[in-house]
């Protein structure tokens, strides 16, 4: 049996980018988290302590997104590392960061990175 928990659409305003105006002005981001785990006990016993707490996931993402970085790739890896350090029952993790309206001299809705570990 496969158990997956997703926390999707975490909206953040953050200051990431290589251009000075990106770090000064900031921009909008959306983060999706997918975690493979085993929540059989939590499902059977209705016990939050036996599964992944969505509140913790959101707090970790928001905390890491608040630290300015040049690359969203760097931010994504920090989120992966922090989630794995705090939530020991994660078997497989997928982090997606979407940067809305990137300043790339073109008509582009967004750019995104995905890390799977």
QUICORFEN-V441805 format. One record per residue. RES is the residue in one letter. OMEGA is omega as a letter, one per 30 degrees, with the letter a starting at -180 (none if undefined). BURIAL is 1 if it has 9 or more other C-alpha atoms within 8 Angstrom, else 0. Layout:
res-><RES RES>
omega-><OMEGA OMEGA>
burial-><BURIAL BURIAL>
This chain:
res-><X X X X X X X X X X X X X X X X X X X X X X X X X X X X X X X X X X X X X X X X X X X X X X X X X X X X X X X X X X X X X X X X X X X X X X X X X X X X X X X X X X X X X X X X X X X X X X X X X X X X X X X X X X X X X X X X X X X X X>
omega-><l l a l l l a l l a a l a a l l l l a a l a l a a a a a l a l a l a l a l l l a l a a a a a a a a l l a a a l l a a l a a a a l a a a l l a l l l l l l l l l a a l a l a a a a l l l a l l l l l l a l a l a l l l a l a l a l l l l l none>
burial-><0 0 0 0 1 0 1 0 0 1 0 1 0 1 1 1 1 0 0 0 0 1 1 0 0 1 1 1 1 1 1 1 1 1 1 1 1 0 1 0 1 1 0 0 0 0 1 0 0 0 1 1 0 0 0 0 1 1 0 1 1 1 0 1 1 0 0 1 1 0 1 1 0 1 1 1 1 1 1 1 0 1 1 1 0 0 0 0 0 1 0 1 1 1 1 1 1 1 1 1 1 1 0 0 0 0 0 0 0 1 1 0 1 1 1 0 0>
